Amino acid sequence: MQFVAHTDLRSPKVWSRVQKEKAVVTNHGKPVALVIPINEANFEETLAQVNQMESFQALRDLQAQAKAAGTDRMTLDEINHEISASRKERRARRS
């Protein structure tokens, strides 16, 4: 995998390399983007896989937040109570 400064993306030589191999785009030495070579044949599948990875990361983030807040140890009754309270509050706001 190669590392490419964002300012170097103006160069056609860099783009020809990026089209063949994964690259991390950096700004002041810090990663800001990952470039994955794709083509017309694998575009849809690659996009679906990226979306799946983002969803998985979002789930992991939510799980970490729940653990940090201690809500990962809630019982089913406590969860159902929270759902009921939220629904009740939502109905009250609509009225």
N, C-alpha and C positions, 0 to 999 in steps of 0.2 A: 504494500500500500504506500502511496506517495502522499506527501504533504505539499500543498500548494498555497502560496500567499494569495489572498484575494486580488491583489493588484496584478499578479501574473496571469490572471484569467483573460487579460486582453490579448495575450499572445496566441496566435494560431498553433504554434508548436505545443503549448501547454494543453490546448483543447484536444489535439490529436492524441496526446498521452492519456488524458483523462477519459477519453472515449474507449480506451483499451483496458484500463485498470482502475480500481477503486481509488478515490483520493479524498483526503481531508483538506478542506479549505480553511485557511487560518486568517485571522486578523490580529496583527501585532503578536503573532506566535500562539494565539489561543484558537482552538478549534471552534468553527462557527457552522460548518456544513459538511455533510458527507455526500460525495458524488459517486453514484453507482452507474456504471455503463449499462444502458438498455438499448433495445432496438424495437422495431414495430412488432416483432413476433412475441416478445416477452414483456411489453409495456404493461398490459392489463394485469398480468399475473404478478409482476414486480410491484405495481401500485397496490394491489390487494395485500401482498405480503407486508409492505411498509405500513399500511393501515392496520393490519393485525398486530404488528410489533408496537405501534403507537397505542393501540387499545390495551395490550398486555402491560405496557409500561404505566398507563393511566391506572389500571387496576392495582398494580404493585404500589403505586404512589398512594392510592386510597387506603390500601391495607396498612401501609406504613403510618399514615395519618391516624387511622383507627387505633393502631397499637400505641402510638404516642399519646393519644387522648384517653386510652384505656377502654375505648368502646368495643374493642375486639373481644372483650370478655362478657359482653351483654348476653343475657339469657334470651330465649325465644319470646318469653312473656314480655320482657323489657323492650325488645325490638317491636313487637306487636303494639305495645302501649305507645311507643314513639310514632309509629305509623298512624295510629288512630288519632293521636294529638295533632299531628301534622295535617291530616285530612280535615279534622274539625276546624283548625285554624284557617285552612284554605277556604272552606265553605263559609266561614264567618267573614272573610275578606270579600268574597263575592257578593254577599248580602248587603 
